[in-house]
């Protein structure tokens, strides 16, 4: 018997709902940096970078620094300037990813999706994605899926996340994709599919990843075993096990559980704790720097050897975290106050090197913003300023600096890896400079206090990373009452306030409309339109993105109160003012949908074709589907039957845009067409394709019922029965399940007759 086995160890958390975690974000970034460094070294001999390449990379690096320093407005302007000034540079992909992550972090998911979709251009036919480009592409797919999940557009999230799990199953993003697939099914109350996907979280192992050789101390430890003999062993009632040994002497024996849906894979897990070894307690005690060896006995190898030991080894590391805490070291501190101490806590088990209380040092500084030349206003000047020239000072200036000693906490023998310490804060005396050699930190109002620590070994590897904790200084504790006012003078703040209120009125209008209160919906929409208009018509200097948001809110508000003419006028004006906007496709789709609702089918098709002509758009699949719908509705006026042009448009939607949620609906419409034409062979083939390509679609219960009817009409009663049972079992709450229960006795009656009309048993495989 051919046998191939691999013991793979992956440091992830328990496979369960709400008990999941993947590699830290900075660890993923560290891995990507390593891959980028390798790619850079391999390509160094190809060609020297041009001055333009060096400049755009410098701008990208500076923008990332500004994002880390929370100078987000300046960072965004710099990233946008890269897109405008260097559209042909490959660094544009990195800039789009950073913009996507930024807008996702501030919950502006549609903007994030607009930028992330631009990275789909990396996926070219017959070209294998590798290295940095693959990392960019997969992260963009994953973040797009998360964005759709957060705005509850699960049908849009499924194709993107499934592409990761099917085409890149061993990437670092596959486990995270399974997690959001599971949560999406959970939100839709598809319990069986949610369990199936969540069970696969943490089972993907990228053996080429630099992080595969490390395990995180204190987190649940998983072992993955791949053995072709596992299905046979399971059928014979045999179990497999793994022995774990640490370099400090702990030893635990674990049973392996076959993974559902993957017969050749089994997993096992055990919690880890930081401390001295205690054998046989079902807990693996580790400290930073330990080595864990997993030993698996291979029952039979491909060479005929019996009980051959297979091993896998990882090193235990600790990814440091640093934070300012309250005095009880239990809660995070939100602010620091002059005259009050600050408390810092570091978690890093790598520094736990003895049974005594170890110590580490961190650097704590107080800093303030340097003066900026107000004459530098446009994006290019902002970029130049941030880049720093010979005569430009740093963005921040340090007022005072202190080295703070942190001591490990716990009872002897101490193995917690938790280090704490405190520092006094005093106001700076104007007549003297702060003493940077004392143990007191001098600060002034509006300063920031930053603690930094260099983590030399972590889950991302032996690559130094700086861990920072930042806390604002809020002055002295003062509980006196104060008088305030609600008049907003700043134009930027006022615009954002109006947009928030307009979005709130939009939600209220939708609620009123759903309750049948048309008058209330119109009134709330009018209030929202006033807020949006105030942003659109303002002559004060505000970012263009805010005006684009105002336009979008305005046409949505018009649509909620059924004012189609005004919605159409708003969309047309937006298209003229912002032809290159990332949400241009949404505006065009808004115009097309209005014309489709007004039964102006030819005009609607013309608008949808404009969407198809865009270089990048996330709405192309929907546009192609709407073209098919409009073509079909035009033909209804002329007579019964679906025209060939509509069927061809449905086919194009399914073939060209398989990741679109409308592709599955297009296939469903094609199935209906072939059933109407009594072409059951084509209908059956399309059903097979639909369930293979769209396992998460919301309409699969209806498609199962169609499959039952197609199989019955073909005389394949065995398959008809199997699909009927699958529908009843997998979708018990579906309205189609009741119909399936009515049909099932008729199918079983046909099977009992034994007329020979039923298909062979092998035809039940779908």
MIGUDREN-358829 format. One line per 3 residues: number of its first residue (from 1); for each residue x, y, z of C-alpha. Coordinates in nm, 3 decimals, decimal comma. Each point is the difference from the previous one (the first is absolute). Layout:
BEGIN
NUM) X/Y/Z; ...
***
This chain:
BEGIN
1) 0,000/0,000/0,000; 0,129/0,343/-0,092; 0,041/0,205/0,314
4) 0,112/0,353/0,051; -0,001/0,176/0,332; 0,096/0,342/0,125
7) -0,013/0,121/0,357; -0,080/0,369/-0,002; -0,026/0,212/0,310
10) -0,187/0,327/0,003; -0,038/0,241/0,294; -0,365/0,099/-0,030
13) -0,288/0,013/0,241; -0,288/-0,241/0,061; -0,221/-0,070/-0,300
16) -0,327/0,135/0,136; -0,237/0,289/-0,047; 0,129/0,318/0,163
19) 0,312/-0,180/0,127; 0,225/0,065/-0,295; 0,309/0,199/-0,069
22) 0,259/-0,001/-0,274; 0,346/0,143/-0,019; 0,027/0,355/0,129
25) -0,031/0,267/-0,267; 0,356/0,114/0,046; 0,116/-0,361/-0,036
28) -0,173/-0,025/-0,335; 0,164/0,327/-0,095; 0,334/-0,137/0,115
31) -0,039/-0,307/-0,217; -0,093/0,217/-0,296; 0,306/0,214/0,066
34) 0,217/-0,310/-0,007; -0,151/-0,111/-0,329; 0,044/0,348/-0,143
37) 0,361/0,005/0,114; 0,067/-0,332/-0,171; -0,165/0,122/-0,318
40) 0,203/0,318/0,010; 0,326/-0,191/0,041; -0,087/-0,240/-0,284
43) -0,084/0,284/-0,235; 0,281/0,230/0,100; 0,215/-0,108/-0,288
46) -0,272/0,051/-0,261; -0,011/0,377/-0,013; 0,088/0,297/0,216
49) -0,306/0,191/0,123; -0,073/0,328/-0,174; -0,022/0,330/0,193
52) -0,379/-0,011/-0,039; -0,010/-0,350/0,155; 0,212/0,112/0,292
55) -0,221/0,305/0,055; -0,328/-0,189/-0,006; 0,136/-0,265/0,238
58) 0,121/0,273/0,232; -0,346/0,156/-0,001; -0,161/-0,337/0,077
61) 0,239/-0,064/0,289; -0,065/0,347/0,139; -0,376/-0,046/-0,031
64) 0,023/-0,322/0,201; 0,201/0,181/0,268; -0,268/0,270/0,019
67) -0,273/-0,261/0,035; 0,190/-0,159/0,289; 0,044/0,345/0,155
70) -0,378/0,059/-0,036; 0,051/0,283/-0,248; -0,269/-0,161/-0,211
73) -0,121/0,300/-0,201; 0,350/0,078/-0,125; 0,067/-0,368/-0,070
76) -0,316/-0,033/-0,208; 0,088/0,310/-0,204; 0,343/-0,142/-0,066
79) -0,137/-0,338/-0,109; -0,252/0,168/-0,229; 0,280/0,209/-0,152
82) 0,180/-0,325/-0,087; -0,307/-0,119/-0,192; -0,028/0,330/-0,184
85) 0,366/0,064/-0,084; 0,132/-0,355/-0,053; -0,296/-0,197/-0,148
88) 0,227/-0,244/-0,187; 0,227/-0,082/0,296; -0,044/-0,341/0,168
91) 0,012/0,184/0,333; -0,355/0,116/-0,079; -0,116/-0,346/0,110
94) 0,161/0,047/0,342; -0,157/0,345/0,028; -0,346/-0,136/-0,088
97) 0,038/-0,270/0,265; 0,098/0,255/0,265; -0,297/0,221/-0,094
100) -0,231/-0,300/0,014; 0,125/-0,095/0,347; -0,033/0,358/0,119
103) -0,360/0,043/-0,115; -0,090/-0,341/0,139; 0,144/0,102/0,336
106) -0,227/0,307/0,014; -0,304/-0,206/-0,109; -0,029/0,154/-0,348
109) -0,027/-0,339/-0,166; -0,121/0,111/-0,343; 0,300/0,226/-0,046
112) 0,226/-0,281/0,116; -0,154/-0,236/-0,254; 0,051/0,255/-0,277
115) 0,374/0,013/0,060; 0,042/-0,372/0,073; -0,174/-0,094/-0,325
118) 0,280/0,166/-0,193; 0,234/-0,277/0,113; -0,207/-0,257/-0,187
121) 0,196/0,107/-0,307; 0,294/-0,198/0,143; -0,183/-0,324/-0,079
124) 0,079/-0,049/-0,369; -0,102/-0,307/-0,204; 0,277/-0,261/-0,041
127) 0,229/0,196/0,234; 0,091/-0,149/0,338; -0,001/0,244/0,287
130) 0,304/-0,030/0,225; 0,180/0,193/0,269; -0,104/0,350/0,086
133) -0,267/0,023/-0,270; -0,171/-0,312/0,133; 0,003/0,138/0,354
136) -0,152/0,329/-0,118; -0,267/-0,177/-0,203; -0,102/-0,243/0,276
139) -0,010/0,266/0,269; -0,216/0,218/-0,226; -0,239/-0,290/-0,063
142) -0,021/-0,073/0,371; -0,056/0,363/0,102; -0,265/0,040/-0,271
145) -0,180/-0,302/0,140; 0,021/0,143/0,352; -0,134/0,333/-0,126
148) -0,303/-0,166/-0,159; -0,053/-0,204/0,317; -0,002/0,312/0,216
151) -0,267/0,165/-0,215; -0,195/-0,330/-0,005; 0,034/-0,060/-0,372
154) 0,078/-0,367/0,052; -0,068/-0,098/-0,361; 0,283/0,231/-0,108
157) 0,235/-0,130/0,271; -0,033/-0,371/-0,078; 0,160/-0,008/-0,350
160) 0,302/0,201/0,110; 0,067/-0,206/0,309; -0,063/-0,329/-0,182
163) 0,254/0,095/-0,263; 0,264/0,012/0,274; -0,097/-0,336/0,151
166) -0,022/-0,182/-0,334; 0,287/0,149/-0,198; 0,238/0,079/0,289
169) -0,097/-0,254/0,270; 0,336/0,007/0,178; 0,046/0,376/0,009
172) 0,001/0,200/0,323; -0,339/0,146/-0,100; -0,188/-0,329/-0,047
175) -0,079/-0,054/0,369; -0,120/0,357/0,038; -0,216/-0,042/-0,312
178) -0,162/-0,313/0,147; -0,075/0,196/0,315; -0,194/0,272/-0,180
181) -0,173/-0,254/-0,223; -0,117/-0,171/0,317; -0,112/0,324/0,160
184) -0,189/0,097/-0,315; -0,192/-0,329/0,008; -0,052/0,047/0,374
187) -0,153/0,343/-0,062; -0,233/-0,156/-0,259; -0,089/-0,282/0,240
190) 0,146/-0,266/-0,229; 0,119/-0,201/0,299; 0,139/-0,308/-0,173
193) 0,208/0,203/-0,245; 0,119/0,229/0,279; 0,124/-0,300/0,199
196) 0,163/-0,150/-0,309; 0,196/0,318/-0,077; 0,095/0,083/0,358
199) 0,133/-0,354/0,044; 0,252/0,077/-0,273; 0,139/0,309/0,174
202) 0,363/-0,055/0,085; 0,047/-0,309/-0,218; 0,185/0,181/-0,279
205) 0,378/-0,009/0,028; 0,233/0,188/-0,229; 0,313/-0,212/0,023
208) 0,196/0,264/-0,192; -0,085/0,273/0,247; 0,287/0,126/0,218
211) -0,245/-0,014/0,295; -0,066/-0,375/-0,035; 0,302/-0,079/0,220
214) -0,131/0,199/0,298; -0,275/-0,046/0,258; -0,142/0,273/0,223
217) 0,051/-0,058/0,372; -0,321/-0,017/0,202; -0,230/-0,069/-0,295
220) -0,168/-0,323/-0,092; 0,234/-0,227/-0,193; -0,117/-0,205/-0,299
223) 0,153/-0,293/-0,181; -0,114/-0,087/-0,350; 0,074/-0,349/-0,137
226) -0,036/-0,098/-0,365; -0,003/-0,376/-0,058; -0,158/-0,189/-0,291
229) -0,063/-0,295/0,237; -0,232/0,199/0,227; -0,328/-0,087/-0,182
232) 0,085/-0,371/0,022; 0,098/0,026/0,367; -0,322/0,187/0,079
235) -0,214/-0,262/-0,174; 0,176/-0,272/0,207; -0,062/0,187/0,324
238) 0,366/0,078/0,056; 0,113/0,332/0,145; 0,315/0,197/-0,061
241) 0,194/0,201/0,252; 0,279/0,254/0,032; 0,260/0,037/0,275
244) 0,114/0,354/0,083; 0,332/0,066/0,174; 0,156/0,328/0,105
247) 0,367/0,077/0,044; -0,065/0,072/0,371; -0,140/-0,348/0,063
250) -0,378/0,018/-0,034; -0,162/-0,294/-0,183; -0,365/-0,047/-0,096
253) -0,180/-0,261/-0,214; -0,292/0,113/-0,216; -0,263/-0,181/-0,207
256) -0,054/0,117/-0,357; -0,350/0,068/-0,131; -0,073/-0,044/-0,373
259) -0,100/0,329/-0,160; -0,352/0,004/-0,141; 0,003/0,012/-0,378
262) 0,374/-0,076/-0,022; 0,054/-0,371/0,060; 0,380/0,012/-0,027
265) 0,039/0,275/0,259; -0,026/-0,025/0,377; 0,055/0,267/0,262
268) 0,075/0,013/0,368; 0,044/0,283/0,245; 0,109/0,085/0,351
271) 0,006/0,323/0,202; 0,336/0,151/0,083; 0,097/0,196/0,309
274) 0,310/0,192/0,095; 0,166/-0,182/0,287; 0,202/-0,299/0,119
277) -0,078/-0,343/-0,154; -0,251/-0,235/0,166; -0,034/-0,322/-0,194
280) -0,339/-0,163/-0,052; -0,224/0,296/0,093; -0,132/0,048/-0,357
283) 0,167/0,344/-0,012; 0,325/0,076/-0,178; 0,213/0,228/0,220
286) 0,241/0,211/-0,204; 0,213/0,310/0,018; 0,153/0,214/-0,270
289) 0,272/-0,182/-0,192; -0,131/-0,352/0,072; -0,014/-0,252/-0,282
292) -0,304/-0,222/-0,050; 0,038/-0,331/-0,183; -0,307/-0,188/-0,128
295) 0,048/-0,374/-0,059; -0,249/-0,201/-0,207; 0,023/-0,376/-0,059
298) -0,065/-0,076/-0,369; -0,173/-0,341/-0,007; 0,111/-0,086/-0,353
301) 0,221/0,201/-0,236; 0,012/-0,017/-0,378; 0,325/-0,198/0,033
304) -0,159/-0,261/0,226; 0,152/0,120/0,327; -0,218/-0,042/0,311
307) -0,039/0,242/0,292; 0,243/0,250/-0,147; 0,031/0,312/0,215
310) -0,079/0,326/-0,177; 0,097/0,320/0,175; -0,061/0,370/-0,025
313) 0,166/0,272/0,205; -0,076/0,363/0,081; 0,152/0,264/0,225
316) -0,208/0,175/0,265; 0,008/0,377/-0,028; -0,192/0,286/0,149
319) -0,136/0,296/-0,195; 0,040/0,297/0,232; -0,283/0,236/0,087
322) 0,037/0,330/0,183; -0,272/0,212/0,157; -0,066/0,277/0,251
325) -0,220/-0,128/0,282; -0,189/0,127/0,300; 0,160/-0,049/0,338
328) -0,160/-0,343/0,048; 0,162/-0,125/-0,321; -0,336/-0,142/-0,104
331) -0,147/0,272/-0,224; 0,148/0,209/-0,279; 0,061/0,367/0,077
334) -0,165/0,249/-0,236; 0,194/0,311/0,102; 0,290/0,118/0,211
337) -0,017/0,294/0,242; 0,267/0,239/0,124; 0,094/-0,073/0,359
340) -0,126/-0,359/-0,023; 0,216/-0,308/-0,070; -0,038/-0,209/-0,314
343) 0,019/-0,380/0,004; 0,148/-0,208/-0,282; -0,033/-0,373/-0,060
346) 0,199/-0,217/-0,241; -0,085/-0,360/-0,087; 0,296/-0,186/-0,151
349) 0,082/-0,352/0,113; 0,327/0,004/-0,194; 0,144/0,213/0,282
352) -0,095/-0,257/0,264; 0,346/-0,157/0,028; 0,017/-0,110/0,364
355) -0,211/-0,110/0,298; 0,055/0,342/0,160; -0,171/0,328/-0,090
358) 0,164/0,105/-0,325; 0,010/0,361/-0,116; -0,017/0,189/-0,328
361) 0,021/0,366/-0,095; -0,219/0,208/-0,226; 0,047/0,353/-0,127
364) -0,265/0,256/0,090; -0,008/0,343/-0,164; -0,226/0,302/0,008
367) -0,036/0,162/-0,342; -0,186/0,280/-0,171; -0,080/0,091/-0,357
370) 0,243/0,222/-0,181; -0,116/0,310/-0,181; -0,113/-0,052/-0,361
373) 0,018/0,252/-0,282; -0,365/0,083/-0,075; 0,085/0,111/-0,354
376) 0,055/-0,363/-0,099; -0,355/-0,105/-0,076; -0,027/-0,231/-0,296
379) 0,073/-0,370/0,002; 0,340/0,028/-0,165; 0,120/0,261/0,245
382) -0,134/-0,206/0,288; 0,193/-0,299/-0,132; 0,320/0,201/-0,031
385) -0,041/0,138/0,349; -0,061/-0,345/0,147; 0,298/-0,140/-0,186
388) 0,226/0,237/0,187; 0,267/0,211/-0,167; 0,330/0,131/0,127
391) -0,164/0,309/0,143; -0,318/-0,162/0,132; -0,028/-0,116/0,360
394) -0,168/-0,321/0,112; -0,375/-0,016/0,029; 0,033/-0,063/0,374
397) 0,250/0,145/0,242; 0,101/-0,173/0,322; -0,038/0,203/0,315
400) 0,134/-0,249/0,256; 0,118/-0,360/0,001; 0,023/-0,258/0,280
403) 0,116/-0,361/0,012; -0,256/-0,195/0,202; 0,085/-0,330/0,170
406) -0,276/-0,262/0,000; 0,012/-0,295/0,240; -0,158/-0,341/-0,056
409) -0,301/-0,066/0,222; -0,112/-0,326/0,162; 0,080/-0,249/0,274
412) 0,331/-0,187/0,014; 0,097/-0,177/-0,213; -0,108/0,287/-0,224
415) -0,096/-0,095/-0,356; -0,267/0,243/-0,113; 0,177/0,214/-0,259
418) -0,200/0,298/0,131; 0,214/0,303/0,085; -0,134/0,314/0,168
421) 0,126/0,334/0,122; -0,110/0,358/0,067; 0,129/0,348/-0,075
424) -0,069/0,343/0,147; -0,114/0,291/-0,220; 0,070/0,365/0,079
427) -0,070/0,324/-0,188; 0,294/0,145/-0,187; 0,156/0,304/0,158
430) 0,023/0,280/-0,253; 0,331/0,135/0,127; 0,192/-0,328/-0,039
433) 0,040/-0,290/-0,240; -0,119/-0,346/0,114; 0,261/-0,225/0,155
436) 0,006/-0,316/-0,214; 0,211/-0,187/0,255; -0,252/0,003/0,284
439) -0,292/-0,238/0,063; -0,271/0,265/-0,048; -0,164/0,081/-0,333
442) -0,054/0,370/-0,069; -0,307/0,082/-0,209; -0,208/0,292/-0,119
445) -0,366/0,017/-0,089; -0,094/-0,167/-0,332; 0,310/-0,221/0,009
448) -0,007/-0,370/-0,084; 0,176/-0,260/0,212; 0,149/-0,287/-0,200
451) 0,155/-0,317/0,139; 0,204/-0,213/-0,242; 0,160/-0,343/0,021
454) 0,198/-0,201/-0,258; -0,131/-0,356/-0,037; 0,286/-0,197/-0,152
457) -0,175/-0,341/-0,028; -0,370/-0,052/-0,064; -0,244/-0,204/-0,205
460) 0,120/0,180/-0,312; 0,356/-0,125/0,058; 0,333/0,133/0,120
463) -0,058/0,345/-0,143; -0,001/0,303/0,226; -0,333/0,179/0,028
466) -0,077/0,306/0,209; -0,301/-0,027/0,229; -0,150/0,331/0,108
469) -0,266/0,117/0,241; -0,132/0,355/-0,035; -0,211/0,191/0,250
472) -0,110/0,366/-0,015; 0,066/0,243/0,281; -0,329/0,152/0,111
475) 0,133/0,258/0,243; -0,079/-0,002/0,371; -0,300/-0,168/0,159
478) -0,272/0,267/0,008; -0,362/-0,070/0,094; -0,126/0,359/-0,015
481) -0,313/0,062/-0,215; 0,055/0,171/-0,336; -0,220/0,182/-0,252
484) -0,006/-0,140/-0,357; -0,178/0,072/-0,326; -0,116/-0,215/-0,294
487) 0,083/0,245/-0,283; 0,256/-0,154/-0,237; 0,228/0,257/-0,162
490) 0,253/-0,230/-0,161; -0,118/-0,079/-0,358; 0,151/-0,349/-0,003
493) -0,160/-0,101/0,331; -0,330/0,156/-0,109; 0,002/-0,196/-0,326
496) 0,065/-0,326/0,179; -0,275/0,079/0,250; -0,248/0,062/-0,282
499) 0,095/-0,326/-0,170; -0,054/-0,197/0,318; -0,340/0,160/0,047
502) -0,093/-0,059/-0,366; 0,089/-0,369/0,035; -0,215/-0,018/0,314
505) -0,297/0,156/-0,180; 0,050/-0,250/-0,284; -0,034/-0,289/0,244
508) -0,308/0,162/0,156; -0,155/0,045/-0,346; 0,057/-0,369/-0,073
511) -0,161/-0,099/0,330; -0,305/0,219/-0,063; -0,031/-0,133/-0,355
514) 0,021/-0,362/0,114; -0,287/0,068/0,243; -0,216/0,149/-0,276
517) 0,027/0,356/0,135; 0,072/0,175/-0,330; -0,054/0,351/0,131
520) 0,246/-0,050/0,286; 0,254/-0,149/-0,241; -0,023/0,305/-0,227
523) 0,040/0,238/0,296; 0,308/-0,180/0,132; 0,149/-0,020/-0,349
526) -0,051/0,375/-0,045; 0,191/0,065/0,323; 0,285/-0,220/-0,123
529) 0,004/0,169/-0,340; 0,039/0,340/0,168; 0,305/-0,129/0,189
532) 0,151/-0,149/-0,318; -0,066/0,319/-0,198; 0,179/0,210/0,260
535) 0,314/-0,209/-0,060; -0,037/0,002/-0,380; -0,055/0,374/-0,027
538) 0,258/0,118/0,249; 0,267/0,229/-0,145; 0,241/-0,062/0,282
541) 0,297/-0,229/-0,049; -0,091/-0,359/0,093; 0,133/-0,332/-0,136
544) -0,153/-0,115/-0,328; -0,085/-0,336/0,157; -0,252/0,166/0,234
547) -0,186/0,156/-0,292; -0,008/-0,336/-0,176; -0,151/-0,157/0,311
550) -0,258/0,278/0,010; -0,103/-0,070/-0,361; -0,035/-0,368/0,072
553) -0,218/0,063/0,305; -0,211/0,246/-0,195; -0,093/-0,233/-0,285
556) -0,070/-0,281/0,249; -0,231/0,234/0,193; -0,184/0,094/-0,320
559) -0,045/-0,367/-0,082; -0,143/-0,073/0,346; -0,276/0,256/-0,055
562) -0,058/-0,127/-0,359; 0,112/0,327/-0,160; 0,154/-0,166/-0,305
565) 0,049/0,322/-0,200; 0,201/0,165/0,277; 0,206/-0,314/0,058
568) 0,082/-0,015/-0,371; 0,099/0,368/-0,007; 0,226/-0,047/0,303
571) 0,174/-0,299/-0,160; 0,055/0,188/-0,326; 0,147/0,300/0,183
574) 0,229/-0,227/0,199; 0,124/-0,167/-0,318; 0,091/0,337/-0,150
577) 0,177/0,129/0,310; 0,186/-0,318/0,099; 0,061/-0,213/-0,310
580) 0,297/-0,182/0,159; -0,159/-0,070/0,337; 0,036/-0,357/0,137
583) -0,377/0,002/0,058; -0,079/0,103/-0,358; -0,136/-0,346/-0,068
586) -0,246/0,042/0,287; -0,123/0,323/-0,154; -0,041/-0,163/-0,340
589) -0,176/-0,297/0,154; -0,229/0,243/0,180; -0,093/0,164/-0,332
592) -0,048/-0,336/-0,168; -0,218/-0,135/0,279; -0,218/0,311/-0,010
595) -0,049/-0,038/-0,375; -0,068/-0,371/0,039; -0,262/0,072/0,266
598) -0,162/0,253/-0,235; -0,005/-0,270/-0,276; 0,236/0,201/-0,220
601) 0,179/-0,321/-0,094; 0,214/0,125/-0,289; 0,128/0,295/0,201
604) 0,070/-0,228/0,295; 0,199/-0,242/-0,218; 0,205/0,293/-0,131
607) 0,095/0,103/0,354; 0,088/-0,356/0,103; 0,224/-0,030/-0,303
610) 0,189/0,307/0,126; 0,066/-0,188/0,323; 0,138/-0,294/-0,199
613) 0,232/0,240/-0,182; 0,162/0,125/0,325; 0,358/-0,115/0,056
616) -0,070/-0,117/0,354; -0,341/-0,046/0,155; -0,154/-0,234/0,255
619) -0,342/0,035/-0,165; 0,072/-0,156/-0,339; -0,164/-0,328/0,092
622) -0,316/0,175/0,110; 0,004/0,223/-0,309; 0,017/-0,305/-0,231
625) -0,283/-0,166/0,196; -0,216/0,313/-0,024; 0,061/0,015/-0,375
628) -0,136/-0,353/-0,025; -0,300/0,094/0,214; -0,075/0,310/-0,206
631) 0,033/-0,197/-0,324; -0,239/-0,264/0,133; -0,255/0,259/0,115
634) 0,009/0,174/-0,335; -0,083/-0,330/-0,168; -0,299/-0,056/0,232
637) -0,175/0,291/-0,168; 0,039/-0,167/-0,339; -0,112/-0,350/0,096
640) 0,064/-0,303/0,226; 0,335/-0,172/0,024; 0,348/0,106/0,104
643) 0,201/0,147/-0,290; 0,333/-0,149/-0,096; 0,168/0,337/0,067
646) -0,107/-0,012/0,367; 0,125/-0,357/0,039; 0,335/0,098/-0,150
649) 0,024/0,290/0,246; -0,071/-0,233/0,292; 0,274/-0,233/-0,127
652) 0,246/0,289/-0,025; -0,077/0,099/0,359; 0,075/-0,351/0,127
655) 0,311/-0,052/-0,214; 0,171/0,340/0,017; -0,085/0,094/0,358
658) -0,003/-0,325/0,199; 0,089/0,185/0,322; -0,308/0,219/-0,021
661) -0,301/-0,101/0,213; -0,211/0,048/-0,313; 0,184/-0,279/-0,181
664) -0,185/-0,261/0,202; -0,333/0,169/-0,068; 0,085/0,004/-0,370
667) 0,065/-0,375/0,010; -0,331/-0,047/0,180; -0,178/0,188/-0,278
670) 0,175/-0,215/-0,260; -0,118/-0,314/0,180; -0,357/0,130/-0,016
673) 0,041/0,062/-0,371; 0,128/-0,351/-0,074; -0,279/-0,153/0,210
676) -0,253/0,199/-0,201; 0,164/-0,132/-0,317; -0,005/-0,359/0,139
679) 0,380/-0,011/-0,036; 0,056/-0,184/0,327; 0,356/-0,103/-0,084
682) 0,114/0,365/-0,021; -0,201/0,085/0,311; 0,164/-0,282/0,198
685) 0,350/0,105/-0,111; -0,066/0,359/0,106; -0,127/-0,115/0,337
688) 0,320/-0,199/0,052; 0,203/0,309/-0,088; -0,205/0,226/0,227
691) 0,048/-0,215/0,310; 0,370/-0,044/-0,074; 0,072/0,369/-0,064
694) -0,244/0,165/0,244; -0,016/-0,215/0,316; -0,101/0,301/0,211
697) -0,273/0,150/-0,219; -0,322/0,098/0,173; -0,220/-0,157/-0,269
700) 0,135/-0,357/0,020; -0,316/-0,127/0,169; -0,203/0,106/-0,304
703) 0,263/-0,149/-0,231; -0,023/-0,332/0,187; -0,373/-0,012/-0,063
706) 0,065/0,067/-0,370; 0,253/-0,281/0,005; -0,260/-0,233/0,150
709) -0,245/0,085/-0,279; 0,264/-0,030/-0,275; 0,118/-0,340/0,127
712) -0,361/-0,117/0,031; -0,081/0,108/-0,355; 0,314/-0,182/-0,118
715) -0,114/-0,315/0,176; 0,297/0,007/0,237; -0,208/-0,067/0,312
718) 0,300/-0,089/0,217; 0,155/0,340/-0,055; -0,339/0,166/0,041
721) -0,040/-0,169/0,338; 0,355/0,091/0,111; -0,045/0,367/-0,090
724) -0,341/0,009/0,165; 0,144/-0,141/0,323; 0,292/0,243/-0,020
727) -0,241/0,292/-0,033; -0,205/-0,112/0,302; 0,307/-0,065/0,214
730) 0,217/0,301/-0,097; -0,278/0,262/-0,021; -0,272/-0,107/0,246
733) -0,134/0,357/0,033; -0,012/0,066/-0,375; -0,344/0,041/-0,160
736) 0,119/-0,250/-0,261; 0,048/-0,267/0,268; -0,378/-0,036/0,039
739) -0,033/-0,057/-0,374; 0,280/-0,257/0,015; -0,185/-0,190/0,275
742) -0,303/-0,019/-0,228; 0,205/-0,126/-0,295; 0,210/-0,256/0,191
745) -0,278/-0,267/0,037; -0,067/0,014/-0,376; 0,370/-0,055/-0,074
748) 0,022/-0,291/0,244; -0,309/-0,151/-0,160; 0,173/0,007/-0,339
751) 0,305/-0,169/0,153; -0,214/-0,275/0,154; -0,163/-0,081/-0,330
754) 0,334/-0,126/-0,127; -0,083/0,086/-0,358; 0,365/0,036/-0,090
757) -0,050/0,365/-0,082; 0,220/0,121/0,278; 0,358/0,091/-0,080
760) 0,294/-0,210/0,117; 0,125/0,049/0,355; 0,310/0,183/-0,118
763) -0,217/0,280/-0,137; -0,078/0,109/0,352; 0,345/0,156/0,029
766) -0,029/0,374/-0,042
***
